[in-house]
Amino acid sequence: MPNRVIVGSQWGDEGKAKIVDFLTLYADIIVRFQGGANAGHTVKVDDKEFIFHLIPSGIMHANKICIIGNGVVFDPKQAILEIKDLISKGISVENRILIAENAHVVLPWHIACDKLKEAKAGKSAIGTTGRGIGPCYSDKVNRHGVRVGDLLSEQDLRPRIEDIAGFRNEEFKKMFEAEAIDSEPVIKEYLELGEQLRPYICDISPYLQESLKAKKQIIFEGAQGTILDVDHGTYPFVTSSNTVAGYASCGSGVGPTAIEQVIGVVKAYTTRVGNGPFPTELQNEIGEKLRSIGGEYGATTGRPRRCGWFDAPVVRKAAAVNGLTHLAITKLDVLDTFKEIKICTDYKIEGREVLHFPNSLAQVALCEPVYETMPGWECSTSKCRSWNDLPENAQKYLIRLSELAGVKIGMISIGAKRDESILVDIQ
């Protein structure tokens, strides 16, 4: 089996965790390569639901190795909570979780800064999760960061914490009139967290290189979605990392030549959490129906997701910037009761046809979706386990999505559970 990157190809929340969990059956190692605890990946196994924010979704399979890569901004408190939760539910983690020593650490200043900035922005707020992701990436780029390996030594940690405390506390005072955070308790607490995590921390790049030499199969798991990418998304209404497939190499220390497939996960419709443009959004009873049937509420924040019809220009852009080889289409079953289903095939901007999602927000604001209407199938797909089991109109709908995206279908999900899946063309 090939080494694969699995990425979201819309605005996130596409159901990547279910796809990762299923394809872990055919892999040895799963690497989370970007984002942080702002991600919420939900996996259902044997009527039990697990929500992961940092631990890769493949942890539910025995004997699989799960790695948190250097491209992740790492919240040690959240990781420990997830590890303890797994152990309490009978999931073995011993020798199965590795954490990159050069991943950057989310600190109390980052979380406080995130919340203060959002509050001050008011109506202009991005709509972050408040988990400190953006400020942590900012400190990483500004070379003020603390890395996971620093948590293992006071000699390494103290000067880094004092550096951050110096300029962040000044920022709190001058920009937000907020109280300073005392660095001493933070140093003590994070050294203790480091000791708890010591068995998991290592240099992951050599480990992955040796695994590749041994012909181990690797899944690289992305978080959020392509149109939230800090470069290719609806800037500034984006996340603070590169969510696209190319970052799998940067965020893990594995060269791009090791990657053979890129699977783009897309819902059979479209959703978005947070602020920013959304051309096919349905602010009516149809949008409410999609939200209700699909259970469209954020796994991290609980916020209701905005819902709309499938947007082909969005997925075309995702196909281009990720180099998608396959689509994994999720939540097809949500459309089971619809008499008619619309697809946005392209946009019109002042009468001009636009096939790809624009970079400019001003251009996006002018986009008028062009819709094609297809007949629904008006019957349940939940028991389907092969392509031929699907209703004819469901097959036609899926074929049309594939045509519009220019990417073949590899997999279809018709429910949240692992076995509610159809493999179409993934080798």
Secondary structure, 3 states (H helix, E strand, C coil): CCCEEEEECCCCCCCHHHHHHHHHHHCCEEEECCECCCCCEEEEECCEEEEECCCCHHHHCCCCEEEECCCEEECHHHHHHHHHHHHHCCCCCCCCEEEECCCEECCHHHHHHHHHHHHHHHHHCCCCCCCCHHHHHHHHHCCCCCEHHHHHCHHHHHHHHHHHHHHHHHHHHHHHCCCCCCHHHHHHHHHHHHHHHHHHEECHHHHHHHHHHCCCCEEEECCCCHHHCCCCCCCCCCCCCCCCCCHHHHCCCCCHHHCCEEEEEEECCEEECCCCCCCCECCCHHHHHHHHHHCCECCCCCCECEEECEEHHHHHHHHHHHCCCEEEEECHHHHCCCCEEEEEEEEEECCEEECCCCCCHHHHHHCEEEEEEEECCCCCCCCCCCHHHCCHHHHHHHHHHHHHHCCCEEEEECCCECCCEEECCCC
